[in-house]
């Protein structure tokens, strides 16, 4: 990894964050499935809420605002459903699954963008 503080360092850190995207998506998907199979489970709800909270913060910290926005929307829907005692409603799970799909797309788009910048930098170095 490059020296902390520079633009190259930030790109390295962002790339490292994106390399964990598949794991983040898998953990979130598992948490949604666990809640769907046990809607009254406080532990399942807490686990999903924690994962979403972590994505909200880490997305913003690493410069991926789209990740934060989607995770916040999912978290808000979970909170509303919990507050209204409608956790078993299919609308909640539809929204969560759609959010999961959107997160996957954002991660893929960001990774492609970073790959494109890396290739451009390599091409520029050959000139």
Backbone torsions as a table, in degrees:
resi	resn	phi	psi	omega
1	UNK	NA	149.9	-178.4
2	UNK	-78.0	174.5	-179.2
3	UNK	-64.4	137.1	178.5
4	UNK	-60.0	142.9	173.1
5	UNK	105.9	-25.1	-178.2
6	UNK	-88.5	171.7	179.7
7	UNK	-64.1	-38.8	178.7
8	UNK	-64.5	-37.5	178.3
9	UNK	-63.0	-45.0	179.6
10	UNK	-60.8	-42.3	177.1
11	UNK	-61.3	-40.6	178.0
12	UNK	-62.2	-44.2	-179.7
13	UNK	-64.7	-43.3	178.7
14	UNK	-64.6	-40.1	179.0
15	UNK	-63.6	-41.7	178.8
16	UNK	-62.6	-41.8	177.5
17	UNK	-60.2	-46.1	-179.5
18	UNK	-64.8	-28.7	179.7
19	UNK	-66.1	-18.3	178.5
20	UNK	-97.0	6.0	-176.0
21	UNK	-59.8	-43.7	-179.0
22	UNK	-60.3	-39.5	178.6
23	UNK	-66.9	-42.7	179.1
24	UNK	-61.8	-43.9	179.6
25	UNK	-65.0	-43.5	179.9
26	UNK	-63.3	-43.1	178.5
27	UNK	-62.4	-43.2	180.0
28	UNK	-65.6	-42.8	178.5
29	UNK	-61.4	-43.8	177.7
30	UNK	-62.1	-42.0	-179.2
31	UNK	-64.9	-39.1	177.8
32	UNK	-64.8	-44.4	179.0
33	UNK	-61.6	-41.8	179.4
34	UNK	-62.6	-42.2	179.1
35	UNK	-67.2	-38.5	-179.8
36	UNK	-64.4	-36.8	-179.1
37	UNK	-81.6	-17.6	178.5
38	UNK	-140.9	71.3	-173.2
39	UNK	-59.6	-24.2	-179.0
40	UNK	-90.7	-0.3	-177.4
41	UNK	-72.7	115.6	177.5
42	UNK	-64.6	-38.8	-179.5
43	UNK	-64.3	-42.6	179.3
44	UNK	-64.6	-40.6	177.9
45	UNK	-64.8	-44.9	-179.7
46	UNK	-63.2	-41.9	180.0
47	UNK	-62.2	-45.9	179.1
48	UNK	-64.4	-43.4	179.1
49	UNK	-60.7	-41.1	179.0
50	UNK	-64.5	-44.9	178.6
51	UNK	-60.9	-43.3	179.5
52	UNK	-66.0	-42.9	177.9
53	UNK	-58.6	-43.7	178.9
54	UNK	-62.9	-39.6	178.1
55	UNK	-67.9	-38.1	178.4
56	UNK	-58.9	-48.7	-177.9
57	UNK	-71.6	-45.4	-176.4
58	UNK	-70.8	-36.7	177.5
59	UNK	-58.2	-46.6	179.1
60	UNK	-66.4	-42.3	-177.8
61	UNK	-63.3	-36.0	-177.5
62	UNK	-94.1	3.9	175.8
63	UNK	86.2	22.4	178.3
64	UNK	-112.5	76.2	-175.9
65	UNK	-58.8	-35.7	-179.9
66	UNK	-59.5	-38.6	177.8
67	UNK	-61.8	-46.1	-178.8
68	UNK	-63.2	-43.4	-177.7
69	UNK	-63.4	-45.8	-179.0
70	UNK	-66.2	-45.4	179.7
71	UNK	-63.1	-37.2	177.5
72	UNK	-64.9	-42.0	178.0
73	UNK	-61.7	-42.0	178.6
74	UNK	-65.2	-42.9	-179.7
75	UNK	-63.9	-41.3	178.8
76	UNK	-63.7	-40.4	178.4
77	UNK	-64.4	-41.1	178.2
78	UNK	-63.5	-43.6	179.5
79	UNK	-63.0	-46.6	178.8
80	UNK	-58.5	-45.8	-179.1
81	UNK	-64.2	-37.4	178.4
82	UNK	-67.6	-47.5	-179.5
83	UNK	-61.2	-36.0	-178.2
84	UNK	-91.7	4.4	-179.4
85	UNK	54.0	43.0	179.8
86	UNK	-121.9	35.3	-174.4
87	UNK	-62.4	-27.0	-177.7
88	UNK	-84.8	-2.0	-177.9
89	UNK	-64.3	136.4	-179.3
90	UNK	-66.2	-27.5	178.4
91	UNK	-59.0	-40.7	178.7
92	UNK	-59.7	-47.3	-176.1
93	UNK	-71.3	-30.7	173.7
94	UNK	-63.9	-45.6	178.7
95	UNK	-62.8	-42.9	179.9
96	UNK	-64.4	-42.0	178.7
97	UNK	-66.2	-40.0	176.4
98	UNK	-63.8	-41.2	177.1
99	UNK	-62.3	-40.9	177.7
100	UNK	-60.7	-43.6	178.0
101	UNK	-62.7	-43.6	179.2
102	UNK	-63.5	-40.4	177.5
103	UNK	-61.3	-44.7	178.8
104	UNK	-57.6	-44.0	-179.9
105	UNK	-65.1	-41.3	178.9
106	UNK	-63.4	-46.5	178.7
107	UNK	-59.3	-44.2	179.9
108	UNK	-63.5	-44.3	179.2
109	UNK	-61.9	-43.9	-179.8
110	UNK	-65.0	-42.0	179.2
111	UNK	-64.0	-41.9	177.5
112	UNK	-62.8	-40.5	178.3
113	UNK	-62.6	-41.0	178.9
114	UNK	-67.7	-39.8	177.8
115	UNK	-62.2	-40.7	179.1
116	UNK	-63.8	-41.4	178.3
117	UNK	-65.5	-38.7	179.8
118	UNK	-63.8	-43.6	178.6
119	UNK	-64.2	-40.4	179.4
120	UNK	-62.1	-42.0	179.1
121	UNK	-64.6	-39.6	178.7
122	UNK	-66.2	-42.8	178.7
123	UNK	-61.8	-42.0	-179.8
124	UNK	-64.6	-32.7	179.3
125	UNK	-70.9	-21.9	-179.7
126	UNK	-81.6	-15.2	-177.6
127	UNK	-72.2	NA	NA
